[in-house]
Amino acid sequence: DVPTPSNDMAAFRAVLASSRRIIAIAGAGLSAASGIPTFRGAGGMWRKYDALSLATPAAFRDSPSRVWQFYHYRRETALKAEPNAAHFALAEFTIPTIREQIAPGSTFTLITQNVDSLSPTALDAVLARTVATMSDDEKHATLIEMHGRIFDVACTEYGCKRRDDIRDSPLCPALAGTEELVAAGANEPDIPLDELPRCKACGALARPGVVWFGEIPHRVDEILTLVDQADLCLVVGTSSVVHPAARFAKQVKEHGGRVAVFNVDRTKRDTDADFLFLGPCETTLTKTLA
Ligand code: BJW
């Protein structure tokens, strides 16, 4: 007896125009059209190992070499990727001076689970081709990368907080070419610890600057406040199985906000959806701009 969500784009645009505190929670489907594989479902990320069994602190303790090769492979893919129409559509919404679809004075915050940096790249590209400007603080406030960034290299030493955005390809000589072995599902070499990426400050072993299972996502206090205040939540290209992001839409719904889902398939969050736009988000989200 759950009501069927609407797919009426004109009605959605009216809700968008009248909402005051809007959030979008995005997942891997947002970057699928940019050639970045999703985590679950068809087109699994890494043939030999389950990607998700590598996204844990325990996996890194067990084999930093294996985990670094997995992330090196994904860094190389992300380095070549470019934002797609869905990244650009969301970027337009985050720039107050150019979004005609949202009322002046309303806020729009993009909370992405993606680590590929394509949303900040899209935001900079839209800013560069328009007369709009945004300070770094404004960008920081409107775009939250809750699971970190794949280009960040973070120190593992307790107390050393060093984190660098490094986009070198390869990140270090020992990782060169291993992406081909990963892609082929071949046995990976066991790279000695001292040849893996090291902290630029203290020389300790470094790790990918992403949030693994069991770790606390970035900026959670800020996110939870935004979720509490939101009167509209867009759920874009996420399977909504990973917490805490999985429950944001439900929380918005529970305090009387609306939910609009953009996904190629049905997901768990459809039960909370007032609107459901089934199809590639690079197509459906673009229609919201029309
Ligand atoms: C398209 C499309 C197109 C395709 N257009 N759509 C039991 C209950 C509750 C919680 C837990 C529990 N047991 C354990 C937990 C906690 C755990 C968790 O949620 N586990 C679940 C698996 C049960 N969570 C955590 O540990 C998190 N930390 C935490 O909870 O801390 C406690 C805390 C929270 C808050 C406050 C205080 C304390 C951390 C989670 C970290 C997740 N990390 C990863 C890896 C990041 C690094 C990396 O990239 O390697 O994040 S896992 C992976 O999943 C990645 C993603 O961001 C995340 C979500 O995946 P996503 O984006 O939804 O991708 P997919 O592939 O699942 O879905 C893609 C979707 O797109 C599909 O629906 C497609 O249909 C669709 N699609 N093409 C539109 N073109």
Residues whose N, C-alpha, C, O or C-beta is under 5 A from the ligand:
A	BS01	BJW	G27 A28 G29 A32 A33 T38 F39 R40 A55 Q113 N114 V115 H147 V210 V211 W212 F213 G214 E215 I216 P217 V220 G237 T238 S239 S240 V241 V242 H243 P244 F262 N263 V264 D265 G279 P280 C281 E282
